Amino acid sequence: MVAFGVCIIISGESIYLELNHQMKILYFILALLPLQLFAQKQEINYGIIKMAIRQIDTGNILLSNKLSIPLLQEEYIMTYEKELAGKIPLRNLRQIIRNQHNVISSIRLSVDTMLKDSLNGIQYLTGDRFQKVLDKNRKDWGKAIPIFFSIVSIPVFDNTNTYFVISYEKGVELKNKHGSHYLFKRINSKWILWGSFSEWES
């Protein structure tokens, strides 16, 4: 363990503070660390995911149990800012983009959570059921109305927990989907859908 010491020397009316050698070394090490290491650790909050989905989509939902990540790109940050029209400070948006690297990809919703929370018109598709939906859509293509499924991402927060971004997409095949990123803001302890940006089709 590094010992920290502070020596206060009083000479006449002059008082000055001298940091010891170990403290100087610590400051040097901290200065070299990337800012991302100080970013907030991202946790998966299933309640927030469900709340966000219900504000984005009020219909009946077949939701894949596979979570994605928003995949925001810092080189497009000015485009995002323009689309959001001042709804989030650029500093906070940049924090969200950097914090997405702190979450783990290919995370799946827990089966227990899905069984307990299959309500409010949201049905959860496990891997086997999801594959059956894809197979049926391919088999009945052009013959019947396809079954739409949804994929939601992990919410990624800024460092102040005032904003988060979540992506939500809907489609009939993995290569036939449309979606968007959605910005939420905490107002009076409640998360409110604040804007959408970067819409895409695949």
N, C-alpha and C positions, 0 to 999 in steps of 0.2 A: 504494500500500500504506500502511496506517495504521501509524505508528510508535508503539510502546508504551514508556513510560518510567516508572520508579519512582524516586522521590527519597526516600532515607532520611536523615533529619535527626536528629542526636544533639545534644541540649542538656542538659548535666548528666547526670541519671539518666533523663531522659525521652526515649523513642524513639518516633517516630511515622512512619507511612507515608502519603505523599501521592501519590495517583494523578494522573497528568497529565491534561490536557484530553481527549486522544484516547481514553484508557481509559474515561473517564466517558461519552463519546458512545457507545462500543461497548456498555457495559452498558445504556444507555438503549434502544438499538436491540434488543438481545436480549430485553429485558423486554417489548417490544411484539410480538415474534414469537409466532404461535400455537404451542401445545404440539405440535400434530400434525407440525410440521416436524422435530421432534426424534425422532419415532417411527421405529422401525426400518423400513428400506426392505424391502418385501416382494418376495421372489424366488419364482419358480415352481420347485418341486422335484418332478419327476415320480416319483421314488422314494417320497417321502412320500405323494403322492396314491395310488399303487398300494398302499402299505402300509396306508393308512387304509381304502381300499375293501375290502381283504381281511379287515380286522378287523370291518367293518360288515356285509359280505355275503359269505358263503362259497359261494354258488351260482354257476352259470354266468351270465356277465354280458355283455350287449351294451351297450357304453359309448359314448355319443355323444362325438365329439371336441370338442364345444363346451363350454368351461368356463363356469361361472357364478360368482357371488360370493355369500357367505352372506346378505347383506342383513339384518344385524341392526339393530335400531332402538333407539336409546338410551332412548327413552321407555318401552320395555318391559324395561329392564334389571333392575328389581326382580322382574318375573315370571320372567325367565331365572334370576336368582339363586335364587328359591324353587324352581324346577324342578330346578336343579342341586344343591340341598341342601348348600351349603357346599363343593362340590368345587373351587371356584376362588374366590380372593379377589375381592371386588367391584372393586378397583383394576385387577386384571389383565383382568377381563372388560370393563371400560370401555376399556382400551387396545386390546383386540381389535376392539371396535366402531368405535373411531376409526381404527384402522389399515386397516380394509377400504376406506377412501377412498383409500389409497395404491396400490391395485392397479388394473390396467387391466381394464375390462369387455370382454366378447366376445373373450377370448383363446382360441385353439384349440391343442390339443396338436399338436406337430410331427409330420409324417408319418413322419420317421425314427424318432422315439421310438415311435410306434405299431407300426411294422413290426418293430422290434427286441424289443419287449416284449409282443407278443401271445401271452401264455402264462398259465399258472395259471388257465385258464378265463375270461380276460377277452378279449373280442373288441372291437375298436375300430370304430366306425361313422363313416366319412367322411360328408360332407354328402349325397352321392348315395345311399349305402347307408341312411343314416338316413331319408331321404325315402321310400325304397322300403318300409322297415318301417312307416312311418306310413300310406302308401298301402294296403299289404296289410291292415293292421288295419282301416282304414275299409271296404275292399271286402268283407272276410270277417266283418264285425261280426255276431255272432249265429249265424254258421255254423261257425266254427272257433275254436280256442283262440287268443287274441291273443298276439302276440309282445311280451314285456316288454323295455323298454330302460331304461337308467340314465343319469342326468346327475349329475356330481360338480362341486363348486365348487373354486376355488382355496383352499388352506388359508391362513387369516389368523392370524398369531401375536401374542402379547403382546410387550411391549418387552423381556422377559427371555428370550424363547425357551424358556419353560417350558411354555407352553400354546399350543394352536392350536385353531381351530374350522373345521370343514369341513361343508358341507351335501351330502346325498346323497338323491336322489329316484329313484323307479322308477315306470314307468307304461306305458300302451299308446298314449296320445295326449298331445300337448302340454298339452291342457286336461283330462287325466284321469291325474293323477299323485299319489303320496303321498310325503312325505319328512320329513326331520328334520335338525336341526343336531346335530353330534357334537363333543364336547369330547375332546381328546387331551392327555395330560400326559407330559412327559419324565421317566422314572424310570430311573436308572442307565444313562443314555445311550440308552435305548430309548423309543419313543413307544407309549403304552398308551391304548387306548380307555377314557376316564374317565367318560363320561356322555353322555346325549342329552337334548335339550330342544327346545321349540318345534316340535312335530310339526304338519304341515299336510297338507291335501288340496286339489287344484285340479281 
